[in-house]
Structure formats: C-alpha cells, structure tokens
Amino acid sequence: MKIFTLAAIAGAVTIIASTASAGEADVVGVRMTERGGTYNFSVTVRHADAGWEHYADKWEVVAPDGTVIDTRVLAHPHDNEQPFTRSLGGVRIPAGLAKVRVRAHDKVHGYGGAEMDVDMKTGQAGPGAGQS
C-alpha cells in the first residue's frame, strides 16, 4: 500500500513537472488571404504540448480594442507535430480595421505567448506591438 502511494505521488509530480515545462503557446506564423469579403487565416503555433492536460487549445483573431473576431478551436494535443499550422476561413473583419492581432491560448497558461499583428491592406504579419 505504501509503495503504491509513493509511486502515485511520484507519478503526479512527474505529470505536474511535464505540464509546467510546456510554457506558453506562441504564434510563429500567419498567412492571411481575402476572398469575397471574408478572410482565411493560416496560423502556425508552437507549444510544447504535453498531452491532454497541457496543450495549445485555440488561437484567435482579435481587434485592436481586444474584441475577439473569430476563434479556431484546436481539439487535441499536437505532441509530435511542432510547430503546427491550422486554418480558419470565412472570417469577417469589421470595416475600418487597419490591423488585427493573432494570439494563441493553452490549457495551463492561457494567453501570454508571442502574438502577431497582421496588416489588413498588405496581409503582412509581424510580431505584436511590444514583442520581438
């Protein structure tokens, strides 16, 4: 009984340590195209996914005022596929926005990793303001 308890505690510590080391989800690439008044975003995310307890679970297109325009839910971990790219089509960007920001989220840290700004006229993406 004591051996099982110690093994269970050691296993729990290992799980906690592995999920803590995964860090925040970073957006490392964005490609945006326009088609018929809506936009397609192909976003590359890097995150040291560590199974179902700690993985990048979504990315979002966000207006400069922080309003979430659209969300791409990531339904499973990508432990063995890093970085990975997923797309979202049919995104409607409100008129008058010069740029949008793309940010990623993970199940443990939430937001906080590298974000990218996308110029709506040129489609060019670069590090978000205040990030290098």
HUHU-V300453 format. One record per residue. SS is DSSP state (@ for helix, = for strand, . for the rest). PHI is phi in radians with two decimals (none if undefined). OMEGA is omega in whole degrees, 0 to 359 (999 if undefined). Layout:
ss: {SS;SS}
phi: {PHI;PHI}
omega: {OMEGA;OMEGA}
//
This chain:
ss: {.;@;@;@;@;@;@;@;@;@;@;@;@;@;@;@;@;@;@;@;.;.;.;.;.;=;=;=;=;=;=;=;=;=;=;.;.;=;=;=;=;=;=;=;=;=;.;.;.;.;.;.;.;.;.;=;=;=;=;=;=;=;.;.;.;.;.;=;=;=;=;=;=;.;.;.;.;.;.;.;.;.;.;=;=;=;=;=;=;=;=;.;.;.;.;.;.;.;=;=;=;=;=;=;=;=;.;.;.;=;.;.;.;.;.;=;=;=;=;.;.;.;.;.;=;=;=;.;.;.;.;.}
phi: {none;-1.17;-1.11;-1.07;-1.08;-1.13;-1.12;-1.13;-1.12;-1.06;-1.11;-1.12;-1.12;-1.08;-1.11;-1.08;-1.11;-1.24;-1.29;-1.21;-1.40;-1.20;1.26;-1.53;-1.46;-1.91;-1.49;-1.97;-2.89;-2.47;-2.17;-2.13;-2.31;-1.89;-2.60;1.08;1.56;-2.10;-2.15;-1.96;-1.99;-1.93;-2.08;-1.80;-2.07;-2.09;-2.79;-1.36;-0.91;-2.27;1.47;-1.19;-1.42;-2.58;-2.57;-1.21;-1.88;-3.00;-2.37;-2.33;-1.77;-2.22;-1.28;-0.98;-1.50;1.66;-1.18;-1.35;-1.48;-2.79;-2.33;-1.87;-1.38;-1.84;-1.43;-2.73;-1.18;-2.11;-0.94;-1.88;-2.40;-2.37;-1.19;-2.28;-2.10;-2.35;-1.98;-2.50;-1.90;1.27;-1.35;-1.73;-1.63;-1.00;-1.02;1.60;-1.41;-1.43;-2.66;-2.28;-2.00;-2.02;-2.34;-1.96;-2.37;-2.19;-1.16;-1.78;-1.59;1.26;-1.60;2.35;-1.37;-1.10;-2.08;-2.28;-1.69;-2.13;-1.32;-1.21;-1.40;-1.72;1.38;-1.26;-2.03;-2.66;-0.96;-1.09;-0.93;1.43;-2.12;-2.10}
omega: {180;179;178;180;179;178;178;178;179;178;179;179;178;179;179;181;182;179;180;183;183;177;183;179;180;169;183;177;176;172;181;174;180;177;174;177;173;186;173;177;170;189;177;182;173;178;180;180;182;179;187;182;184;177;175;188;175;166;187;169;190;175;179;180;178;179;177;181;179;184;172;178;176;194;183;178;176;185;186;180;183;343;180;181;175;184;175;181;177;181;179;180;178;180;174;179;178;180;172;177;175;181;179;184;171;189;182;186;186;178;175;177;180;178;177;174;180;177;185;179;186;185;180;179;178;181;176;180;179;179;178;999}
//
